[in-house]
Amino acid sequence: MADAYDRQLLLLGPKRNHLLELWEVQRYGSDSYGDADYVSIYGLPPATWYDKGIRLLGRTAVECTRDQLADAIARDIAKAARSAPKAPGITVIDPFAGSGNTLYWILRHVPQAQGVGFELDQQVFQLTNRNLSIVGLPVEIRHADYLAALTELSVADEELLIAFVAPPWGEALSASAGLDLLETTPPVSDVVDLLTQTFTNPLLFSIQVYERIEPASLAEVRRRFDWSALRIYDFSPKGQNHGLLLGTRGWRP
Ligand SMILES: C[S@@+](CC[C@H](N)C(=O)[O-])C[C@H]1O[C@@H](n2cnc3c(N)ncnc32)[C@H](O)[C@@H]1O
């Protein structure tokens, strides 16, 4: 029997750095989620984005925050941002940009913001830059490690800074304990600390999480915030849903 198009093959196996053909993207969707259109990104189903010349590596097809989820996350971010103190501007930063699809949706729901993303992997960076120019998203993606790039980023003093934090989960997601936010690569806690140490701006953190989260790691991240709220979406079978941890520093909704 042919290999199943699953997380193992695309993220960790031979297809990781392989440019997927349309049938492979659709096969991943149907083999893994019973939906050939599962990897819809930039508001488009795979057949449409592929036809426009948009391409993804195997790893990014698995890692990307697909439309249904990114749209929901972005709506919740926009709602929280509306209750922030009045700011002269808004910057959205995605230190782990991947496909850029989450940035795409956040900027759709917070259209007055300017966006910037960082991506470490050379191939992912090149594809994402090209893909975003095809969809016409005016966002800057820098080929950089988030650590160096964050410390070099300048954001005007009183702007609201929205950070979307979704580093690779790697071994941090286990069937028994759920997602350990201190074991992602890098740990979510380190990213939150770096942002709070680097910027004096009012901050809105948005962290992609999983339905089951290792409780001590959740508490460890939440204690860094002035206010936080956890939301789990209902798009997948019970136990397999993604969610969003919102947190603020310097203000409360
Ligand atoms: C889980 S994916 C993010 C997916 C993204 N939310 C999307 O919608 O496509 C994480 C991305 O972060 C990149 N990455 C990993 N470590 C990084 C680092 N230190 N600095 C910048 N990017 C990094 C990976 O190459 C990968 O593309």
The ligand as an ORCA input file, in Angstrom:
! r2SCAN-3c Opt
* xyz 0 1
  C       4.655     26.247     13.304
  S       5.397     27.095     11.955
  C       4.436     28.567     11.901
  C       3.261     28.466     10.992
  C       2.552     29.760     10.747
  N       1.726     30.153     11.862
  C       1.706     29.654      9.485
  O       0.546     30.061      9.481
  O       2.221     29.137      8.482
  C       6.906     27.666     12.631
  C       7.855     28.335     11.632
  O       8.895     28.976     12.392
  C      10.130     28.816     11.719
  N      11.187     28.951     12.742
  C      11.657     28.003     13.582
  N      12.581     28.513     14.419
  C      12.693     29.832     14.097
  C      13.487     30.901     14.612
  N      14.365     30.697     15.598
  N      13.338     32.136     14.072
  C      12.459     32.357     13.050
  N      11.690     31.357     12.506
  C      11.796     30.122     13.024
  C      10.032     27.428     11.103
  O      10.933     27.295     10.021
  C       8.551     27.352     10.704
  O       8.368     27.766      9.369
*
